[in-house]
């Protein structure tokens, strides 16, 4: 490898961090979606600023959570990309 | 540096544009006060917006390949997000979604979840890698990734076929929406409306391809946003005393729930429901006695007409009897279909109102579980479908870098949420109005909007209120609302001036046109770039390629308009089918393309065929209009969510067949490595 040791990332480790991040966020995505819908009847008894919790989550909460997931991904991927020695930036 | 000055220039242009649009609204509001007739306001809105789109199209005309296919790859993330949001917000979202939420209650929220959650998949699994790949179309990507040792054509053909089929279903629904809106707001004939809309689509995409579409879509998004938010803000001020409906409608929801409980046990409501139950029983009896009952019914209708004529009854009565006879089913088969429908609709009316906030209402735990499973299935179909729609994914080729494409997915979802968080609020506010102002009001003095919207399509009224129990009051069960009118009629329901109705129509038109633009370009690019350039004539000059693409665009647009003029199905169900189809066919190969190296050509072919086949088979097997029956359902899943079986079938086929056949071509492996690198 051409890079000095202080800048460890290789293509393989870059891919590994990408994959780990993707998997973690997909897990959050899936558990949230599935959990809210599967337990909607149980959650509807709870209140959230005047809404039944399950209605709020389905109408707004999940969508906002998805936005957050995409934001975290974009932000973390920028960090992961920066750790990579300058490759073609096109 | 050049990028940032380009970005600033764009911001300046669109700020001016937004200002100009607000000025137009103000001028129209003043003109209306001064007594400008309603039809003129409708015309002015249609005319001004269509000229605007055409103007952007003409200014962005191009015959450069990269400009035409991918807008020169210099669209900043924020603007690409806005354009994608307009591309995404279709006629179905704009016109039908609020109505769906109104009619279906909690079940309708599946669309909100599915159509936003899909962007997680787009961001995490697909968009950045497509941008890194950096070609022109989705079949391009699949053909390069799943190339065979000798040729990449088999997979390219399949991908083109999938792209064309999915986009075509979707574009027909959009053009149908265009016809609906133009005919309603300007009074022209439905098919004339379709071709008017088509003309404006063509001026734009025909001249400037992706470049023109991108900048038009940004402009259209701004109109869509205004059109959706203004009426909702107004309604919200009226009912919750806060302009931010998204935050304040919780209290209205609580009131709706308590009104629903009262309506459930209201004696008058029960009376009307009993009438509907009796009607349904009557249809049931007739259905059981087919074909004799059909014969008998026809004779009775004839005798009734003759009796009226002999007794010199009023002309109105005779005409009504004549119409009844004319619309009487022509064959016993037709009678069976019609009576089944009538029976179902009577039965639906015989039920107490669908509770707005209760998840999965059902008589028994099993019935409720079935609804929950259908909800889950539909949500996942819509999500995976979102992540496989070629016209959306194609937009992520247009950003300057991979980094920007990720940002652009974020902005897409952000701009979509501005609308989507408002949709449930709108549905709840309109429902509150209906429950409090219309139910229990005097039947002889219905509000003006009821007769206006009832008269637009007399054979198939969008709203009808009939005093079934003759008590002179309106009961909830006596009101029939078509979901498609809720959004379009909101300004009138809220008592807003007419120019807001014009704005809403312009917004609906913008939503339908922007999506249709993107879809038509996707289809014609798949045909011209992938079929003509890559397979038929690889030596074609760039000028020739663009010309071919433009010609194909024209042909596809005319075909789509013709199909839409036949008025097939209702908008939401058609689009729903496209999502399941897209998910089953393309999601497995797209998602595993980057994340699983071992997938090869044979596996991809198997995946596309298996996914598509499973989905189509299930739809044909279970959808009554296509000759199936609900009895054939697996796990009681509705045909619209067929993708929930199609996607696993596709994934399984991809993995099994790939592992049984030799590893993919070394060039494909290299491509994957290259795409994965930053």
Interface residues (C-beta under 8 A of the other chain):
Chain A: X11 X14 X15 X18 X19 X22 X25 X26 X29 X33 X34 X37 X38 X40 X41 X44 X49 X50 X51 X52 X54 X55 X56 X58 X59 X60 X62 X63 X64 X66 X67 X69 X70 X71 X73 X74 X77 X78 X80 X81 X84 X87 X89 X90
Chain B: X106 X109 X112 X113 X116 X117 X119 X120 X121 X123 X124 X125 X128 X134 X246 X250 X251 X253 X254 X357 X358 X359 X360 X368 X372 X375 X376 X379 X380 X383 X401 X402 X403 X406 X407 X409 X410 X413 X414 X417 X420 X421 X424 X595 X673 X676 X677 X678
